[in-house]
């Protein structure tokens, strides 16, 4: 006779987009500042194929061996910043936004063609006392993150709670690495309030999307902002969403003001769009600029 496994009631959904948005440009800047640091292979090789690696930003107090620095011991409660965090001012600013006790904090990279096999990380849930939060830094449209078999799409700068005690997997089928800032935090009243707020907001956005009458700006938020898979009907739709995101984000807008010729501008738009998970081609950008997208070019190019 098989034993009966009783699962504790879950207070929150398995995925929640949190009410924090961070600057993708500044996140990428801090990541690039660590280009001289060697990534450490993840310590559970049976869970992945390819390259899944880590840079520790907070680690078990006193840990010096690389494997000990990147491990996340659920029973440990004494953590300290690593030297890698010192030179990353924006990462420190991001971490300061979370007023709950921070445990392990790591950069986690999944290279192109690599796969994290489906598995469960026991004790990584609000109900078990430790939450894992994800902030994407670099990604691409062909990253397939699944929780309980359902896809979650996360754009750079967004922040998420994911209940990883449930079955989950990731496949990077794109051409660029996926890097997330991954935060483990101890559950307290503050994070409980944040997740409660997120659950209410996510429900409202899901209902609005289902009725076709959103009470939030889909274009400004970008495609798939609430974590629901949205099929791109045309490349121009993707381009329009990218345009809206740039016009709403001062740092991205300023980043597109540097090129002083059309071809350099198009190349930069394509690079930035791909980095943020949008699908369009050089010809799409050129065609749109010649037609209805002239306003975007006029607002962003230096003439």
C-alpha positions as a printed Julia matrix, in Angstrom:
303×3 Matrix{Float64}:
   0.0    0.0     0.0
   1.39   3.4    -1.0
   1.75   5.95    1.82
  -0.57   8.93    1.67
   1.35  12.18    1.23
  -0.44  15.19    2.67
   0.61  18.5     1.21
   0.27  21.61    3.34
  -2.14  24.31    2.11
  -0.5   26.89   -0.14
  -1.13  30.5     0.82
   0.09  31.95   -2.49
   0.15  30.9    -6.16
   3.32  29.22   -7.4
   4.32  32.27   -9.46
   3.89  35.95   -8.66
   5.27  39.02  -10.4
   6.36  41.32   -7.57
   5.67  45.09   -7.38
   9.33  45.95   -8.06
  10.84  46.85  -11.42
  14.56  47.48  -11.79
  16.6   49.2   -14.48
  17.74  46.59  -17.04
  20.6   48.82  -18.21
  22.04  49.22  -14.71
  21.59  45.51  -13.97
  23.54  44.71  -17.12
  26.23  47.24  -16.21
  26.9   45.55  -12.88
  26.88  42.13  -14.52
  29.46  43.31  -17.06
  31.63  44.68  -14.26
  32.12  41.08  -13.15
  33.38  39.93  -16.56
  36.76  39.05  -15.02
  35.2   36.78  -12.39
  35.11  33.04  -13.11
  31.7   31.42  -13.06
  31.46  28.36  -10.8
  29.72  25.24  -12.09
  26.49  24.49  -10.25
  27.08  21.93   -7.53
  24.29  19.51   -8.56
  25.45  18.3   -12.01
  22.76  15.61  -12.28
  20.14  18.38  -12.5
  21.34  19.88  -15.79
  22.9   19.32  -19.19
  25.29  21.92  -20.61
  26.55  24.85  -18.56
  24.72  26.15  -15.48
  26.99  28.3   -13.36
  27.0   30.73  -10.46
  28.69  33.83   -9.07
  27.96  34.2    -5.32
  27.03  37.69   -4.06
  25.96  36.58   -0.57
  27.12  33.29    0.9
  27.24  31.29    4.11
  29.24  33.28    6.64
  32.84  32.12    6.68
  32.55  30.04    3.5
  35.68  30.21    1.36
  35.53  27.14   -0.86
  33.72  27.97   -4.15
  31.22  25.12   -3.8
  30.33  26.18   -0.25
  29.97  29.8    -1.39
  27.41  28.94   -4.09
  25.4   26.38   -2.14
  22.08  27.29   -0.57
  21.75  25.4     2.7
  18.09  25.64    3.85
  19.16  25.3     7.49
  21.76  28.11    7.35
  20.73  31.53    8.64
  24.03  33.42    8.86
  25.11  34.97    5.55
  27.49  37.71    4.47
  28.23  39.7     1.32
  31.01  38.35   -0.86
  33.78  40.52   -2.36
  32.03  40.25   -5.76
  29.11  42.33   -4.48
  31.35  45.19   -3.37
  31.92  46.57   -6.86
  28.28  46.27   -7.93
  26.46  49.37   -6.63
  23.2   48.71   -8.44
  23.0   45.11   -7.26
  23.41  46.45   -3.71
  20.62  48.96   -4.36
  18.37  46.19   -5.64
  19.01  44.03   -2.61
  18.29  46.97   -0.3
  14.77  47.14   -1.76
  13.96  43.82   -0.1
  13.34  44.46    3.59
  13.23  40.8     4.57
  16.25  38.83    5.85
  18.44  37.99    2.85
  20.11  34.6     2.76
  22.05  33.38   -0.3
  22.19  35.74   -3.29
  23.68  34.53   -6.55
  24.0   35.32  -10.22
  22.92  32.2   -12.09
  23.8   31.69  -15.75
  22.36  29.18  -18.2
  24.29  29.2   -21.47
  22.75  28.67  -24.94
  21.69  25.08  -25.55
  21.76  24.21  -21.84
  18.89  22.61  -19.93
  17.97  22.48  -16.27
  16.1   19.2   -15.88
  12.76  19.11  -14.13
  13.26  18.84  -10.39
  11.94  20.23   -7.11
  13.85  22.18   -4.49
  12.28  21.11   -1.24
  11.78  23.79    1.42
  11.92  26.61   -1.18
   8.45  28.03   -0.67
   6.78  30.68    1.44
   4.97  27.97    3.36
   8.3   26.28    4.24
   9.93  29.5     5.43
  12.26  30.41    2.54
  11.3   32.25   -0.65
  13.32  32.34   -3.85
  13.08  35.54   -5.88
  14.21  35.93   -9.49
  15.28  39.13  -11.25
  16.19  38.5   -14.92
  19.2   40.43  -16.22
  19.72  38.86  -19.64
  17.35  36.53  -21.44
  15.96  35.76  -24.88
  12.6   34.71  -26.36
  13.7   31.08  -26.62
  14.23  30.58  -22.89
  11.54  28.16  -21.72
  11.05  28.27  -17.94
   8.31  25.97  -16.69
   6.7   25.54  -13.3
   4.26  22.65  -12.93
   4.38  22.3   -16.7
   3.27  25.9   -17.38
   5.58  28.45  -18.96
   6.64  31.63  -17.18
   8.06  34.47  -19.25
  10.15  36.99  -17.32
  11.53  40.17  -18.86
  14.76  41.87  -17.72
  14.25  44.08  -14.69
  11.07  42.37  -13.51
  11.0   40.55  -10.18
   9.32  37.27   -9.31
   8.49  34.89   -6.53
   8.53  31.29   -7.77
   7.62  28.34   -5.55
  10.46  26.02   -6.47
   9.37  23.25   -4.16
   7.1   22.47   -7.14
   8.46  20.71  -10.26
  10.27  23.16  -12.55
  12.66  23.17  -15.49
  14.45  25.61  -17.8
  15.68  25.19  -21.38
  17.72  27.9   -23.09
  17.13  27.3   -26.79
  18.31  30.77  -27.74
  21.64  32.16  -28.87
  22.47  34.18  -25.74
  22.95  33.32  -22.08
  20.19  33.66  -19.53
  21.41  35.32  -16.33
  19.18  35.91  -13.29
  19.87  37.59   -9.98
  18.52  34.94   -7.6
  17.69  35.89   -4.03
  16.84  33.5    -1.2
  15.13  35.23    1.7
  13.67  34.2     5.03
   9.92  34.58    5.35
   8.76  37.42    7.58
   5.76  39.78    7.77
   7.24  42.13    5.16
   7.58  39.51    2.42
   4.14  38.19    3.36
   2.66  41.63    2.72
   4.54  41.96   -0.58
   3.31  38.59   -1.83
  -0.24  39.42   -0.76
  -0.09  42.66   -2.73
   1.4   40.83   -5.72
  -1.31  38.16   -5.63
  -4.05  40.81   -5.73
  -2.37  42.73   -8.57
  -1.57  39.62  -10.61
  -5.19  38.44  -10.31
  -6.48  41.83  -11.48
  -4.12  41.84  -14.46
  -5.02  38.27  -15.41
  -8.73  39.07  -15.28
  -8.25  42.23  -17.31
  -6.25  40.35  -19.95
  -8.95  37.67  -20.12
 -11.72  40.23  -20.69
  -9.7   42.22  -23.19
 -10.03  45.38  -21.09
  -6.71  45.77  -19.29
  -6.48  48.26  -16.45
  -2.7   48.35  -16.93
  -0.57  49.45  -19.86
   0.27  46.3   -21.8
   2.46  48.13  -24.28
   4.42  50.02  -21.66
   4.95  46.83  -19.69
   6.12  44.9   -22.73
   4.91  41.53  -24.0
   4.22  38.78  -21.49
   4.71  41.23  -18.61
   2.39  39.37  -16.27
   4.05  36.05  -16.98
   1.34  34.81  -19.29
   2.44  33.59  -22.69
   1.31  36.01  -25.4
   1.69  34.94  -29.0
   3.26  37.58  -31.23
   0.9   37.93  -34.19
   3.37  39.97  -36.24
   6.9   41.28  -35.9
   5.52  44.82  -36.03
   3.41  44.13  -32.91
   6.62  43.15  -31.15
   8.3   46.27  -32.48
   5.44  48.45  -31.26
   5.7   46.98  -27.79
   9.44  47.55  -27.77
   8.86  51.14  -28.86
   6.4   51.68  -26.01
   8.81  50.19  -23.48
  11.64  52.47  -24.64
   9.48  55.59  -24.46
   8.51  54.65  -20.89
  12.08  53.92  -19.77
  14.38  56.94  -19.63
  17.57  54.88  -19.51
  16.62  52.84  -22.57
  15.49  55.96  -24.38
  18.81  57.68  -23.7
  20.66  54.56  -24.8
  19.15  54.87  -28.26
  20.18  58.48  -28.71
  23.86  57.73  -29.34
  23.9   56.61  -33.02
  24.01  59.47  -35.52
  23.14  57.45  -38.64
  20.21  55.28  -39.61
  22.02  51.96  -40.0
  23.74  52.28  -36.62
  20.39  53.17  -35.07
  18.69  50.12  -36.63
  21.49  47.84  -35.44
  21.19  49.2   -31.9
  17.38  48.82  -31.91
  17.76  45.19  -33.01
  20.38  44.46  -30.35
  18.41  46.12  -27.57
  15.13  44.53  -28.65
  16.65  41.04  -28.72
  18.18  41.6   -25.28
  14.74  42.42  -23.87
  13.02  39.43  -25.45
  11.36  41.01  -28.51
  11.31  39.37  -31.95
  11.86  41.48  -35.06
  14.41  41.81  -37.84
  16.5   44.55  -39.42
  14.04  44.71  -42.31
  11.13  45.05  -39.87
  12.76  48.06  -38.24
  13.65  49.68  -41.56
  10.16  49.12  -42.97
   8.47  50.45  -39.84
  10.64  53.57  -39.84
   9.55  54.24  -43.4
   5.9   53.87  -42.49
   4.07  54.3   -39.2
   7.11  54.16  -36.94
   8.62  57.49  -38.02
   7.49  59.08  -34.76
   9.59  56.64  -32.72
  12.67  57.3   -34.8
  12.14  61.05  -34.54
  11.88  60.85  -30.77
  14.92  58.65  -30.25
  17.49  59.52  -32.95
  19.71  62.57  -32.81
  19.14  64.52  -36.01
